Structure formats: C-alpha cells, structure tokens
C-alpha cells in the first residue's frame, strides 16, 4: 500500500489515529454504527419534511395538559375502567326497592335539599314506576289515568349553566348493555356523566326530566328528591303534566298533578373516581434504524409501557415487537420475552409480534419484567434500547436514542397508546395514521399528537 493510499484509507475512518486501528474491530463497528445512524437520521428528516424544533424532547420532557372537556354523557362502558374506577353495579332486591320507595314517598309537599357533590358520576337505572296517576279536567273531575313513567323522557343533569342529556335514559328507563373489556363485567342501564360543573348547582336544579304527555310536549320539570340508602345516593322523580287539548268527552283541559311520591323513576348516582395516573408512567415506541427508499416509520419495532414502582424502579410491559432484528430493552431480548426466541431457519430473522403482519404472530399476551437503577424523572429515557445491526457471530449492538432537537429512534407517549392499542400496524406510516405527528415534530413539541 502506498503512503497516499494509507492516508486515504485512514481518512475514511474519522477515529483512525494509528495503523493498528484500521483493523480494530471496535473501531470498524463504531464507524458502521455511525453510518447506520446517519442514514437513519437523514431518512427521518426527509420523512418529516422540515427542521426539527430545537426544543423537541420527543415526549420525554412531557406534554401539555389537555384542556378540560365540556361536561356530558359517556356511554363507552367497555373502557370506563381505563380512566375511572368501575361503577357500583349492584342490584337491589325487591325488598330493598320497597324500602327505597318508602324513603322517596313523603306524600306531602316536599322539595329536595341535597346536592350531589361530584363532577364525575355514574347514573344507573334502578326502578321504572308502574302505578297510574289520575288525570283531571279543570273542574276537578277524573279524566282517565296516566302511567307517568311511560311519559318521562330525556333524563337530564345540570352542567354549570346548562343541562346535558343523560344518554340512553328515556321512557322511564335505560335498557342498554355494555361489557367491560377489562374483566368482562356486564353493565345494564348505566351512563357516565363526566366533567359536570357544580357552578350554579342548587338543591332544586341538579336533575330533571321532560314529559311527553302534555300539550307542551317535552316540558321540563325539576321534580326530584335525592336520598341516601345503605350508603348510596338515589334520585327519585315525581311525574307531572298539563294538557290543554282534552281527550275526553268534556272537551276540557287535563292535568296530572304531583302526588309528592318520587317513585315514577328512580336512578342511583355514584361517584366515578378518576384513576390516579403517575405523569411519569409512559409508553415508549421505537424504530430499529432500518431504513430504505420507502421507509414507513411505523415506530412499532418495540412498544412497551413503563410504570414506576419507586423513584428508581419500574415495571416494563411489552405490547408489540414489529422488528425482525434482535432488540433488547434494559437487556431483555423482546422476542424472547414474548416466547418467540427462535429465528427463522431460512431468513435468520425473528417473527414480528402483534403488529398485524401476515405470516407472523398476533394476539400474543403482554409480558412484564422489572428494572432497577433508573431515574423516574427521566420518564423512561434512561432505559436502554439496543438493536443488533450485525450478526449473531459478529454482533454490532447500537443504542436507540432520542436527543433533544435531533432525529429520534424512540418516542415517549402516554400509556393509553399501548393499553388502547394505538400503535401502527406493520408498514403503516405514523404520520398518515396521526396527521398531527409532523406538526408536533417540527413546531409543537408539547402537543399531544396521538389523541
């Protein structure tokens, strides 16, 4: 080799300082790793189409707190458990319903004095009245009977200065059914009311119903009474209606007067306690640095949550492993953790797990292991993820990093990204599935982009 050639070869390796280093396997691997990372970085910049925000922390620095949503009904009983403690959901016996009805039947003019002091609560169907109320004309003569519960619709709850329909509560009842995805519990006749402001709430305006018997179809009444029975809260409603167009032979007005028995419709209201979520508990998704001309950046080569058990310890739960290369999280090879430690005899690669890829494996249960010696304040960024870009015989393990303002191979998102299965399918572009992704990368580094 000529001197010029030797100099040229040495120049090709930026860390080369002696002839011996030309053949040092660590130096060679280091340069190969740098080349792989640089190729990935350039592909990522092309993918997002601009300059990364200088203060982009890739989620490891936290996200902005979501603004409080407007109050209203939520009927997604299958996933309530993810955000709130589960409903009380205990049936009353016929004897208990009779005792409750007695509490709600003063029989004399009575007005509610209680305020239910919760902004998030479940409303549960308990009893639909069966008794018929007498209807009278304007001379006080009996003009037939009306079953009040059949004419009571659109149960409502007050949210600050307005009312919100308690969805599915109509015709004196609620027969909808939902199944809890977490434990299979079946809920019947329950609706969650969330973020219901208590501003402006009084003891006589918190609940009400619309009646469908009178001339003013849909007239709203606050005829309710709140009582506590066996440690739980119940609301009973008393039917009332006025009809100017008679349906009897006198041709006179009809009305159903209040009997001060709040048993035409009874519901239970119970607090929906929000689950305490540690803001440092996160989900981490990553790319294994494999790029080509049509790289999709699906960020599903590994998907896992980090839930801290102390300031220096956490439980890692694996949800998906969409990469085919050896990849470790805190030293644990993820395919092996899922129970698929063997590589394909032909391709020498691992199977993709839980990313919807054909001829691979899906529906695999999550796997959890514990890690120690970490710093909770770093929100998982100090949990090392590595991929082997070499071979089994000649490995080249490269760490997947997320440096502020630079192309990242891992991202930090909320735990819901994993628990609700929000990660991308195999070969699904993350910016296509989540249109806010590119804007987040380039301009709004604290914006929640996956909601």
ChimeraX attribute file (.defattr): number of C-alpha atoms within 10 A of each C-alpha:
attribute: neighborCount
match mode: 1-to-1
recipient: residues
	/A:1	6
	/A:2	7
	/A:3	8
	/A:4	9
	/A:5	10
	/A:6	13
	/A:7	12
	/A:8	11
	/A:9	13
	/A:10	17
	/A:11	12
	/A:12	12
	/A:13	16
	/A:14	9
	/A:15	14
	/A:16	17
	/A:17	11
	/A:18	9
	/A:19	12
	/A:20	8
	/A:21	15
	/A:22	17
	/A:23	11
	/A:24	12
	/A:25	11
	/A:26	11
	/A:27	16
	/A:28	17
	/A:29	18
	/A:30	17
	/A:31	16
	/A:32	17
	/A:33	18
	/A:34	13
	/A:35	12
	/A:36	16
	/A:37	23
	/A:38	14
	/A:39	15
	/A:40	22
	/A:41	18
	/A:42	12
	/A:43	21
	/A:44	21
	/A:45	15
	/A:46	11
	/A:47	16
	/A:48	18
	/A:49	13
	/A:50	14
	/A:51	14
	/A:52	21
	/A:53	17
	/A:54	13
	/A:55	16
	/A:56	23
	/A:57	21
	/A:58	25
	/A:59	24
	/A:60	24
	/A:61	17
	/A:62	20
	/A:63	19
	/A:64	11
	/A:65	9
	/A:66	8
	/A:67	6
	/A:68	7
	/A:69	9
	/A:70	11
	/A:71	20
	/A:72	21
	/A:73	23
	/A:74	15
	/A:75	18
	/A:76	13
	/A:77	21
	/A:78	18
	/A:79	16
	/A:80	19
	/A:81	18
	/A:82	16
	/A:83	14
	/A:84	17
	/A:85	14
	/A:86	19
	/A:87	22
	/A:88	14
	/A:89	17
	/A:90	9
	/A:91	10
	/A:92	12
	/A:93	9
	/A:94	9
	/A:95	9
	/A:96	13
	/A:97	15
	/A:98	12
	/A:99	12
	/A:100	20
	/A:101	19
	/A:102	14
	/A:103	18
	/A:104	23
	/A:105	17
	/A:106	13
	/A:107	12
	/A:108	10
	/A:109	9
	/A:110	14
	/A:111	14
	/A:112	17
	/A:113	11
	/A:114	14
	/A:115	15
	/A:116	20
	/A:117	10
	/A:118	17
	/A:119	16
	/A:120	21
	/A:121	24
	/A:122	23
	/A:123	24
	/A:124	25
	/A:125	22
	/A:126	20
	/A:127	20
	/A:128	19
	/A:129	20
	/A:130	14
	/A:131	13
	/A:132	14
	/A:133	19
	/A:134	18
	/A:135	22
	/A:136	20
	/A:137	21
	/A:138	12
	/A:139	9
	/A:140	10
	/A:141	12
	/A:142	14
	/A:143	21
	/A:144	15
	/A:145	13
	/A:146	18
	/A:147	17
	/A:148	28
	/A:149	26
	/A:150	21
	/A:151	22
	/A:152	30
	/A:153	22
	/A:154	22
	/A:155	25
	/A:156	24
	/A:157	23
	/A:158	23
	/A:159	23
	/A:160	16
	/A:161	10
	/A:162	12
	/A:163	18
	/A:164	18
	/A:165	19
	/A:166	25
	/A:167	19
	/A:168	18
	/A:169	24
	/A:170	21
	/A:171	19
	/A:172	25
	/A:173	24
	/A:174	21
	/A:175	12
	/A:176	13
	/A:177	13
	/A:178	17
	/A:179	15
	/A:180	17
	/A:181	14
	/A:182	11
	/A:183	9
	/A:184	10
	/A:185	14
	/A:186	13
	/A:187	19
	/A:188	16
	/A:189	19
	/A:190	28
	/A:191	25
	/A:192	25
	/A:193	26
	/A:194	20
	/A:195	18
	/A:196	22
	/A:197	18
	/A:198	17
	/A:199	10
	/A:200	12
	/A:201	17
	/A:202	15
	/A:203	15
	/A:204	17
	/A:205	17
	/A:206	21
	/A:207	28
	/A:208	25
	/A:209	28
	/A:210	23
	/A:211	28
	/A:212	20
	/A:213	21
	/A:214	19
	/A:215	17
	/A:216	14
	/A:217	14
	/A:218	16
	/A:219	16
	/A:220	19
	/A:221	20
	/A:222	19
	/A:223	22
	/A:224	28
	/A:225	26
	/A:226	26
	/A:227	19
	/A:228	14
	/A:229	13
	/A:230	7
	/A:231	7
	/A:232	12
	/A:233	15
	/A:234	22
	/A:235	23
	/A:236	26
	/A:237	29
	/A:238	27
	/A:239	30
	/A:240	24
	/A:241	25
	/A:242	21
	/A:243	19
	/A:244	15
	/A:245	12
	/A:246	16
	/A:247	13
	/A:248	13
	/A:249	7
	/A:250	10
	/A:251	11
	/A:252	16
	/A:253	19
	/A:254	27
	/A:255	23
	/A:256	22
	/A:257	15
	/A:258	16
	/A:259	16
	/A:260	21
	/A:261	23
	/A:262	26
	/A:263	27
	/A:264	24
	/A:265	26
	/A:266	28
	/A:267	25
	/A:268	23
	/A:269	26
	/A:270	20
	/A:271	22
	/A:272	23
	/A:273	16
	/A:274	16
	/A:275	12
	/A:276	9
	/A:277	10
	/A:278	9
	/A:279	13
	/A:280	19
	/A:281	20
	/A:282	25
	/A:283	26
	/A:284	26
	/A:285	24
	/A:286	25
	/A:287	23
	/A:288	28
	/A:289	24
	/A:290	17
	/A:291	18
	/A:292	10
	/A:293	6
	/A:294	9
	/A:295	15
	/A:296	17
	/A:297	25
	/A:298	22
	/A:299	26
	/A:300	29
	/A:301	27
	/A:302	28
	/A:303	26
	/A:304	28
	/A:305	26
	/A:306	25
	/A:307	23
	/A:308	23
	/A:309	14
	/A:310	12
	/A:311	12
	/A:312	13
	/A:313	17
	/A:314	23
	/A:315	18
	/A:316	22
	/A:317	18
	/A:318	24
	/A:319	28
	/A:320	29
	/A:321	26
	/A:322	30
	/A:323	25
	/A:324	18
	/A:325	22
	/A:326	23
	/A:327	27
	/A:328	20
	/A:329	18
	/A:330	17
	/A:331	12
	/A:332	15
	/A:333	17
	/A:334	26
	/A:335	26
	/A:336	14
	/A:337	15
	/A:338	18
	/A:339	11
	/A:340	15
	/A:341	14
	/A:342	12
	/A:343	15
	/A:344	11
	/A:345	8
	/A:346	6
	/A:347	8
	/A:348	13
	/A:349	14
	/A:350	22
	/A:351	22
	/A:352	25
	/A:353	27
	/A:354	24
	/A:355	27
	/A:356	17
	/A:357	15
	/A:358	9
	/A:359	8
	/A:360	13
	/A:361	16
	/A:362	15
	/A:363	11
	/A:364	12
	/A:365	13
	/A:366	13
	/A:367	15
	/A:368	15
	/A:369	12
	/A:370	14
	/A:371	18
	/A:372	15
	/A:373	11
	/A:374	18
	/A:375	17
	/A:376	20
	/A:377	14
	/A:378	13
	/A:379	24
	/A:380	23
	/A:381	22
	/A:382	15
	/A:383	20
	/A:384	14
	/A:385	23
	/A:386	21
	/A:387	23
	/A:388	17
	/A:389	21
	/A:390	16
	/A:391	12
	/A:392	10
	/A:393	6
	/A:394	11
	/A:395	13
	/A:396	19
	/A:397	19
	/A:398	22
	/A:399	19
	/A:400	19
	/A:401	20
	/A:402	20
	/A:403	15
	/A:404	17
	/A:405	17
	/A:406	20
	/A:407	23
	/A:408	22
	/A:409	23
	/A:410	25
	/A:411	19
	/A:412	25
	/A:413	22
	/A:414	21
	/A:415	21
	/A:416	17
	/A:417	21
	/A:418	21
	/A:419	14
	/A:420	10
	/A:421	15
	/A:422	14
	/A:423	24
	/A:424	22
	/A:425	18
	/A:426	21
	/A:427	17
	/A:428	17
	/A:429	16
	/A:430	20
	/A:431	19
	/A:432	13
	/A:433	15
	/A:434	14
	/A:435	12
	/A:436	17
	/A:437	19
	/A:438	19
	/A:439	18
	/A:440	19
	/A:441	26
	/A:442	18
	/A:443	16
	/A:444	19
	/A:445	24
	/A:446	19
	/A:447	18
	/A:448	18
	/A:449	18
	/A:450	17
	/A:451	9
